[in-house]
Every structure is written in structure tokens, then in C-alpha cells.
Amino acid sequence: MKKKSLLEDGPTKKIFETDDPDLQIVEFKDAEAIYDDEHINAVKGKADVNSQLSSQLLEYLQGFHVPTYFVRTEPKHSMVVRTLDIIPIQLMMRNCAAGTLCKRFGLNEGKVLDIPILEYYLKNNTDEYQLINSSHAVSFSLATADELRTIDRLASKINAVLKSFFERRDIKLVDFKLEFGRHKGKLMVGGEISLDTFRLWDISDEGYFDKKKFSLAGDRAEPGFEEIKNRLFSTD
Amino acid sequence: MKKKSLLEDGPTKKIFETDDPDLQIVEFKDAEAIYDDEHINAVKGKADVNSQLSSQLLEYLQGFHVPTYFVRTEPKHSMVVRTLDIIPIQLMMRNCAAGTLCKRFGLNEGKVLDIPILEYYLKNNTDEYQLINSSHAVSFSLATADELRTIDRLASKINAVLKSFFERRDIKLVDFKLEFGRHKGKLMVGGEISLDTFRLWDISDEGYFDKKKFSLAGDRAEPGFEEIKNRLFSTD
């Protein structure tokens, strides 16, 4: 398989086509990201952690029969993935109140939600994605009602799997982003599952946790790097 | 049944308790209203049209086996209704793009939606209700998932019934608000179905309709009153 031309140069990763139309290469970048209105700084070494994390978690999910576009890891912070027809909806799964959810509804940060909240945002070409619901998605022909039911079911399963993965590492999965696409008509998880796409808190810091510590959003991000890698990859 | 003390003095109607705890009296006002970001002026005679319209349409819906809180009309622009435990969600059903939907998604006003859009807004004590989805509603304990399924089904049926009612009068039902409540545990339509809670356009004015004409939102509202009453109540 040969890496060919750059198809997309996104904020946190590049996508290359290959000589196989069914496969693409995703290359992670040490770049700034925006997560739920928070800026996540460009940090040297972030691409390394994010590519490891994404590859391992996407593969880990496949072990739970969650279809993902991941095929294998590649050198240079990259992974080989299945070519997707991306559904332009960014999903946000929330287990605790944080970020924009607190702003919108006046909730206290850290409040555990009795039932997780799953939000859809319309991915447009602006910085501010619009909250939509399933009837907007169907009416705007982004996905069929059947596809959305499958997506909701998979998102809920992914939440259960990842929550448990992080809890075993004493980390609380506060919320995370997901995206889906179709490969030969079959729905699967695309994008990335990385430090840029979830908000993690140390489980021991109840109340006054350092919420930036594992999200790479704050000043302490760089020194925390080795700790993150150790916590995430040393067991399981 | 005796009318007793004022329970609520809302923007467009007053609610009174009665000596029967299961029944209340709703009295319409000639007051200003806000509909999907549009101001609808206070107009003398509006309470008269709105009480007629609400009473007749709520009763009309019951004929299609849609449960509503309407019991009977009363003098002084009033109706007797069943006491409700109100679900604090304002529903918005949209058949064509207009108002805030156009603003949010850059749609052309008047675009017919292939599939109607049903939105939930959280009724809080501010002027700006927040768009939510069913998982917010369940997580915030506003309603159960089962109740929301029933509400969605009823909203879709109400849309079909009202659309057809207005089409027979050469009026296009662009969008409308709905609210639901529980009476002895049973879900039913509450609130009002009036000129303050829908956007109607003359069907013949395709393209350059006077969108304010039937919504009472513009300067031409008052002169159009008799026409509205004639169009709505003279046939069927």
C-alpha cells in the first residue's frame, strides 16, 4: 500500500489517500485543538500520545464488536483506516456536567448526570457547531432515522466500554466526542479517540480536581505527559 | 363550578383555580406575545380570536383521539380545562423553514422541509429558551423516555390534522408550538393553539406572501382580524 496525496489537512490530523481506494492514512499533528469551547494547546509530543491512544482505543472497541474504521498503526504517528463517507454530525456524550453544558443550563461543574446526555452538533465550516436533534439530522438528509438509532446504540455502548477502561485507571470519563461514517454502506466509528476528543478527570480529586491535567488544555499539560502515557498504557 | 383565585398571570393568558381541584379556567389576554423570536403585538380583540381558536382546535383534536386538557368554553374569552402537571418543554413543529431555523442553519425562508422538524426547548424563566434533545429531557427528569415517545407521536399526528385543517382554508401551517402535561398521570395537550402559537402563511402568496398577515405580528394585523375569523371559522 502506497501513501499518496494529501486529501485533507484538518486542525489535528492529516488524511492521505493511498493506492487502495478503500484505505486511507491518518497522521496526527502536534497542533492546537478546540474541545467543547476549550482551547487545547499545541504541545510537542501530543501527536505521539494521540496516535497511540486512538489506535489502541479504536482497536479495543472492535474487541467489543463496535465497528471502527481502524485497520493498523503506521509509523510517524499514523494509522491506516478504512475510507469513510463521513456523516457531518459531531456527537458529544456526557457523563458529568462540564463546559458548554454548564454554561447553557446553569449546572454545577462536575455534577454526575443520572442518565448520560448524547448531543448531536452539525459540523459546518464555522467554529461554532450548532446543536441539532435527530429530526434535524433526518430532515437535512445527514443520516436516516435507522442509522441514527444504530449510532445512538453504538455511542451508548462505547461510553460503557470507555468509562470502564478509564475507571480501571482511576480516571473519570467526563465527556467525549465521536464521529461516524459509512464504509461500503456499513456504519463505523471514524475520526479519533484521543486527548483532543475527551475530557478526563482524576478520580481521586473529587471536588477540586485539576480538570486540565489529563485534557492537555492547561499549562501543566506537558509535564503530565509521561504520567498520562503510564496511566493509560501500562496496564489492561 | 366556581372560579377562585388567580394561579398564574402569564404573558398571554391567566390561569384560575376553581372549587374542583381537577379543573381550572384559562382566560386569554389581548397582550403581546413572543413567537420564535418574533414579537406579536398586543391587539384589541386578539383574546377573542385566540380563545375561539384554541377552544375549537383543542376540541377538534379530541375528535382525532388526541387527548387535550380542554373541557368547555366559558364566557370572557375563557375555557375550562383539566388541571395539568405541565412538562416544562416547549415543542416546536416545523413544516417550512422560517424564523430561528433560518438564522441557525442559513436556510431560505419558506423552504419546505422534506421531513418535518420537531424541536424541544427547555422552558426556563428567561426570554431565551434553550434547544434540548430527548436525552437532556430524560437526564434532567423533565419526562420519561416513554412519555417523550408518546409526545413525539402525538405531535406528529397533531401536525397532520392541523396542516390539513388549514390547507382546506388555503393557509399553510409553517410551524407551531405545543406543550404537554399530565392529568392523573395521563399525557395531554395543554397551553393554547392560537394565533400566538403558530406561523401561518396564505397559500396563494407563494414566494412573496405576507408572512405577518395571519400571525398578527405586523402592522397589518388588526385590519386582517375579520378575515382571519372568516377564513378559520366559516367552513369545515
Interface residues (C-beta under 8 A of the other chain):
Chain A: R104 F105 L113 D114 I115 P116 I117 L118 E119 Y120 L122 Q130 L131 N133 S134 S135 H136 V138 S139 F140 S141
Chain B: R104 F105 L113 D114 I115 P116 I117 L118 E119 Y120 L122 Q130 L131 N133 S134 S135 H136 V138 S139 F140 S141
